[in-house]
Amino acid sequence: MIKPKFWKRIKAQSKMIFQSPFLWRMSQLERYEFLQLSHRRRFKAGEYVYHQGDPGTGLYMIEQGAVELLYQEEHTENAVPL
């Protein structure tokens, strides 16, 4: 038996994907396939999601909270709130 908490999480994830303006050009089927390939991750405050120079192996969609982009140019570190 599948727990109601699991269904609530799947429903929230589906809603985010199916209503995302970023994915509007995808067909319903493509968005469904995207949902099948996705998985949810939680990050703690201050935890790094991705490091500059790492290979791009995924796509991150922010469901809740905020992200700050830190990047380095020559000898200067820059921060951009997203």
N, CA, C and O of each residue as an XYZ file, in Angstrom:
328
protein
N       0.835     -1.184      0.000
C       0.000      0.000      0.000
C       0.882      1.251      0.000
O       1.873      1.319      0.728
N       0.527      2.209     -0.797
C       1.280      3.455     -0.888
C       0.735      4.437      0.140
O      -0.475      4.648      0.225
N       1.629      5.035      0.917
C       1.231      5.939      1.993
C       0.762      7.286      1.436
O       1.279      7.762      0.425
N      -0.232      7.900      2.114
C      -0.745      9.209      1.674
C       0.345     10.285      1.599
O       0.288     11.164      0.740
N       1.328     10.218      2.488
C       2.422     11.193      2.492
C       3.200     11.126      1.166
O       3.608     12.156      0.629
N       3.399      9.915      0.649
C       4.076      9.718     -0.630
C       3.277     10.366     -1.754
O       3.841     11.068     -2.594
N       1.956     10.134     -1.772
C       1.104     10.707     -2.824
C       1.120     12.233     -2.769
O       1.105     12.894     -3.808
N       1.150     12.791     -1.563
C       1.191     14.248     -1.403
C       2.470     14.808     -2.029
O       2.439     15.839     -2.700
N       3.587     14.125     -1.804
C       4.861     14.560     -2.371
C       4.846     14.456     -3.895
O       5.293     15.377     -4.579
N       4.346     13.365     -4.425
C       4.267     13.168     -5.871
C       3.356     14.212     -6.504
O       3.665     14.749     -7.568
N       2.238     14.498     -5.854
C       1.300     15.491     -6.367
C       1.948     16.876     -6.433
O       1.778     17.589     -7.422
N       2.686     17.260     -5.396
C       3.369     18.561     -5.371
C       4.443     18.631     -6.460
O       4.580     19.651     -7.136
N       5.196     17.556     -6.625
C       6.245     17.507     -7.650
C       5.626     17.571     -9.044
O       6.136     18.276     -9.915
N       4.545     16.851     -9.260
C       3.859     16.870    -10.557
C       3.333     18.260    -10.870
O       3.479     18.744    -11.992
N       2.724     18.901     -9.886
C       2.171     20.243    -10.079
C       3.273     21.219    -10.481
O       3.092     22.030    -11.389
N       4.416     21.137     -9.801
C       5.526     22.028    -10.113
C       6.002     21.819    -11.552
O       6.262     22.794    -12.258
N       6.119     20.600    -11.985
C       6.605     20.301    -13.330
C       5.568     20.667    -14.391
O       5.912     21.265    -15.410
N       4.309     20.315    -14.161
C       3.286     20.567    -15.174
C       2.894     22.039    -15.276
O       2.340     22.454    -16.295
N       3.170     22.842    -14.237
C       2.826     24.259    -14.284
C       4.044     25.166    -14.470
O       3.898     26.388    -14.463
N       5.214     24.610    -14.632
C       6.426     25.402    -14.777
C       6.488     26.099    -16.135
O       6.433     25.432    -17.168
N       6.602     27.445    -16.149
C       6.735     28.161    -17.426
C       7.975     27.703    -18.208
O       7.998     27.755    -19.437
N       8.987     27.263    -17.488
C      10.214     26.784    -18.111
C       9.958     25.578    -19.009
O      10.678     25.363    -19.984
N       8.941     24.796    -18.684
C       8.652     23.556    -19.415
C       7.404     23.638    -20.293
O       6.971     22.621    -20.834
N       6.823     24.814    -20.444
C       5.576     24.958    -21.204
C       5.671     24.482    -22.650
O       4.673     24.032    -23.212
N       6.812     24.570    -23.243
C       6.937     24.141    -24.647
C       6.962     22.631    -24.808
O       6.856     22.119    -25.923
N       7.101     21.928    -23.711
C       7.070     20.468    -23.758
C       5.624     19.990    -23.864
O       4.708     20.625    -23.343
N       5.438     18.886    -24.532
C       4.105     18.276    -24.596
C       3.786     17.639    -23.241
O       4.664     17.484    -22.392
N       2.523     17.276    -23.057
C       2.108     16.593    -21.827
C       2.933     15.327    -21.629
O       3.378     15.033    -20.519
N       3.132     14.582    -22.711
C       3.892     13.342    -22.636
C       5.343     13.620    -22.238
O       5.895     12.906    -21.402
N       5.962     14.637    -22.818
C       7.350     14.979    -22.476
C       7.463     15.393    -21.009
O       8.422     15.018    -20.334
N       6.501     16.158    -20.513
C       6.524     16.552    -19.099
C       6.327     15.349    -18.186
O       6.938     15.263    -17.121
N       5.481     14.431    -18.604
C       5.289     13.207    -17.826
C       6.593     12.403    -17.773
O       6.968     11.903    -16.713
N       7.278     12.278    -18.900
C       8.562     11.570    -18.936
C       9.596     12.288    -18.083
O      10.394     11.649    -17.397
N       9.582     13.626    -18.126
C      10.480     14.423    -17.291
C      10.221     14.125    -15.810
O      11.157     13.970    -15.027
N       8.948     14.047    -15.441
C       8.572     13.723    -14.064
C       9.102     12.348    -13.670
O       9.586     12.169    -12.553
N       9.016     11.383    -14.571
C       9.493     10.031    -14.282
C      11.009      9.995    -14.034
O      11.501      9.165    -13.270
N      11.732     10.897    -14.685
C      13.194     10.940    -14.543
C      13.653     11.772    -13.352
O      14.812     11.699    -12.944
N      12.752     12.549    -12.806
C      13.150     13.476    -11.735
C      13.124     12.805    -10.368
O      12.464     11.787    -10.159
N      13.851     13.399     -9.465
C      13.796     12.973     -8.071
C      13.986     14.208     -7.185
O      14.618     15.186     -7.583
N      13.446     14.138     -6.021
C      13.450     15.263     -5.098
C      14.662     15.182     -4.191
O      15.033     14.113     -3.705
N      15.274     16.352     -3.973
C      16.402     16.439     -3.041
C      16.181     17.623     -2.131
O      15.642     18.649     -2.548
N      16.589     17.482     -0.915
C      16.514     18.575      0.057
C      17.930     18.997      0.404
O      18.823     18.164      0.559
N      18.120     20.292      0.523
C      19.413     20.836      0.889
C      19.258     21.668      2.155
O      18.262     22.371      2.326
N      20.231     21.585      3.025
C      20.224     22.381      4.250
C      20.716     23.792      3.935
O      21.417     24.012      2.947
N      20.341     24.739      4.787
C      20.811     26.117      4.626
C      22.338     26.133      4.610
O      22.982     25.533      5.470
N      22.907     26.824      3.627
C      24.359     26.924      3.501
C      25.017     25.785      2.748
O      26.213     25.845      2.462
N      24.263     24.750      2.421
C      24.804     23.599      1.704
C      24.955     23.937      0.222
O      24.086     24.587     -0.360
N      26.048     23.500     -0.382
C      26.282     23.736     -1.806
C      25.508     22.723     -2.640
O      25.489     21.531     -2.335
N      24.877     23.212     -3.685
C      24.119     22.369     -4.605
C      25.005     21.957     -5.768
O      24.926     20.831     -6.259
N      25.841     22.875     -6.197
C      26.653     22.704     -7.407
C      27.896     23.577     -7.241
O      27.816     24.658     -6.658
N      29.027     23.125     -7.740
C      30.260     23.900     -7.662
C      30.689     24.371     -9.047
O      30.574     23.640    -10.030
N      31.176     25.578     -9.106
C      31.666     26.149    -10.358
C      32.694     25.201    -10.976
O      33.626     24.756    -10.307
N      32.512     24.903    -12.246
C      33.435     24.017    -12.950
C      32.996     22.562    -12.980
O      33.529     21.776    -13.762
N      32.033     22.189    -12.144
C      31.521     20.811    -12.170
C      30.797     20.569    -13.495
O      30.228     21.506    -14.055
N      30.804     19.342    -14.007
C      30.039     19.064    -15.230
C      28.544     19.197    -14.958
O      28.074     18.854    -13.874
N      27.812     19.686    -15.925
C      26.366     19.821    -15.787
C      25.688     18.480    -15.992
O      25.558     18.018    -17.125
N      25.257     17.854    -14.917
C      24.649     16.525    -15.023
C      23.181     16.512    -14.627
O      22.567     15.446    -14.586
N      22.604     17.677    -14.332
C      21.211     17.693    -13.919
C      20.609     19.083    -14.003
O      21.275     20.056    -14.360
N      19.348     19.146    -13.669
C      18.597     20.392    -13.655
C      17.967     20.507    -12.281
O      17.358     19.554    -11.796
N      18.106     21.656    -11.654
C      17.540     21.877    -10.331
C      16.389     22.856    -10.424
O      16.536     23.943    -10.982
N      15.243     22.475     -9.880
C      14.074     23.355     -9.806
C      13.825     23.615     -8.326
O      13.766     22.681     -7.527
N      13.680     24.874     -7.968
C      13.502     25.238     -6.571
C      12.018     25.222     -6.236
O      11.241     26.010     -6.776
N      11.637     24.331     -5.354
C      10.237     24.208     -4.946
C       9.932     25.163     -3.796
O       8.850     25.745     -3.727
N      10.893     25.313     -2.905
C      10.685     26.150     -1.730
C      12.040     26.648     -1.257
O      13.031     25.920     -1.313
N      12.079     27.894     -0.791
C      13.319     28.451     -0.279
C      13.973     29.370     -1.293
O      13.333     29.829     -2.240
N      15.244     29.632     -1.086
C      15.987     30.546     -1.951
C      17.386     29.998     -2.191
O      17.900     29.184     -1.423
N      17.980     30.464     -3.271
C      19.319     30.035     -3.651
C      20.153     31.276     -3.932
O      19.658     32.269     -4.466
N      21.404     31.202     -3.569
C      22.337     32.280     -3.892
C      23.429     31.694     -4.778
O      24.025     30.667     -4.452
N      23.678     32.348     -5.881
C      24.699     31.905     -6.823
C      26.022     32.567     -6.465
O      26.123     33.793     -6.445
N      27.030     31.759     -6.183
C      28.375     32.259     -5.899
C      29.270     31.843     -7.057
O      29.289     30.675     -7.444
N      30.004     32.789     -7.605
C      30.931     32.449     -8.675
C      32.182     33.290     -8.546
O      32.171     34.382     -7.978
N      33.247     32.755     -9.083
C      34.534     33.415     -8.958
C      35.041     33.839    -10.330
O      35.020     33.057    -11.281
N      35.490     35.072    -10.422
C      36.133     35.619    -11.620
C      37.509     36.106    -11.209
O      37.644     36.966    -10.338
N      38.507     35.557    -11.831
C      39.897     35.874    -11.501
C      40.101     35.768     -9.995
O      40.142     34.654     -9.474
N      40.230     36.883     -9.273
C      40.493     36.829     -7.835
C      39.335     37.402     -7.018
O      39.519     37.769     -5.857
N      38.161     37.480     -7.607
C      36.998     38.064     -6.946
C      35.874     37.042     -6.853
O      35.564     36.359     -7.828
N      35.265     36.941     -5.671
C      34.094     36.074     -5.518
C      32.851     36.949     -5.544
O      32.786     37.962     -4.848
N      31.867     36.560     -6.342
C      30.635     37.321     -6.512
C      29.457     36.499     -6.018
O      29.481     35.269     -6.063
N      28.415     37.198     -5.540
C      27.196     36.530     -5.076
C      25.991     37.178     -5.739
O      25.892     38.404     -5.804
N      25.067     36.341     -6.238
C      23.841     36.816     -6.873
C      22.672     36.044     -6.269
O      22.609     34.823     -6.414
N      21.737     36.732     -5.590
C      20.563     36.014     -5.084
C      19.644     35.637     -6.241
O      19.415     36.447     -7.140
N      19.125     34.432     -6.227
C      18.201     33.979     -7.273
C      16.810     33.799     -6.718
O      15.897     33.422     -7.452
